[in-house]
């Protein structure tokens, strides 16, 4: 039988092209698989570095734990006490026990300190959760002269990683005379300030939440009552488990013959980093497919 050599060469070349094409695809599949494996390792590392640890209720060995607050008139501490949180749920409530400075428990669950000369400070309620978010409802009254009042709240925390922080405050301001009334932060600052603190000796110090909030509010004439806008601030920080205390300060100057009610909150929430990780994986997967098509071309 006669054999056409040219036909055989043509067939061999076609087979060689197909084999080379298959080998190229196989090599590309191996590269792609390696790439995916490396991406998985990379994303695992990123999650371990950047993922936030959700707020944890700090335990005290009892069913109900406590945190502290104090109040100053100028530089003098005039009162203090405790607020409790449930060790299981983290729910916060004001305690009417262990009150210092001669404060009086009110029927509504609050506490009032009569400072004399027409001056008075009150905590109507403290609520929230130890995971942490702190809601406060406070009051203050002045006599014949203006006063600087400060309320300090310290809450144990255990939270780390990327964190969204938020705060808000508003006032109900009453002037008792026609002179009007004004509330403003001390030293030109905001009325509400907050930090995370490492209280250990030689620790990493203080982390500002960057959500100081509460502008000056005033009105002329009186007697009259006005309400401020709701002042709101948000930001993001990176927490560390070394910070063991969330400290909130509500500090202000209140004009003479004035009454103010202050409500607000400070909170911090772990950022859901895994959702961002899936977006990264999708984008990197697209790049992998693009790389495979480039190799085939």
C-alpha positions, 0 to 999 in steps of 0.5 A: 500500500502506498503511503503519502508522506506529506499527509503523514507530516500534516497529520503529525503537525496537527497532532503536535499542535493539539498536544502542545495546546493540551499541555499548555492548558494543563500547565495553566490549570496547575498555575491557576490552582497554585494561585488559588491556594496562595490566595487562600493562604493570603486571605487567611493571614489577612483575616487573622491580622485584621478581623475584629474581636466582638465585644466581650462581657468582662467577667467578675466571678458573679452573676452581676458585675459593677462599674463606677462613676464619679461627679465633680463640681469644679475640681472637687468630687461631690458624688459617685457610685456604681452601675451594674451589668449582667455578667451573661447578657451585659445589660447595664443599669444604675445602682442605687446602692453604694452612693457617695457624697450624700446622694439621694435615691429617687423613686424613678431609679435615679440619684440626686446630689444637692450641693447647696446654694441652689446647685444640684446634679442628677443621674436619671439613668444609665443603660446600655450594654457592656459589649460596649454601649453606654446611654446616659441621662443626666441633669444639673442646676446652678445657683447665683453663679456659673459652675463647671460640672463633670461626670465620669463613667468607667466600663470594663471592656474587651474588644480588639481589631477594626472598630466603628465608634459613634457618639451622640448628645442633646440638651434641654436647656432652661433659663430661670431668669431673663439673663438667658442660659448657656451650656458649653464644653470645658476649655473650648472642648466638646461636652462629651469625650471618650477614650479606651484606656490600658490601666496597667502599669507601663501599658500602652496608654490611652486611645481616643475614640475620635468621637468627641461631641456636643457644641455650645448651646444657648438662648437669650431671655427667660424664663424659657426652655429650648432644645439643642440639635442632636449632635452626632460623631462617628469614626473608626479606630483599631482596638487592642485587648490591652485596653481594659477600660472605656472611659466616658466624660461629660463635662461642661460649664453651665451659666448661672440660674440655669437647668440642663438635661443631657441625654446621649450615648457612646458606642463602639462596634466591631467591623465585619471584616469577613465581608470585605474579605469576600470582596477581595476574594472575588476581585482576586479570582477575576485576576486569576481568570484573566491571567489564565486567558492571557497564558492561553493567548 
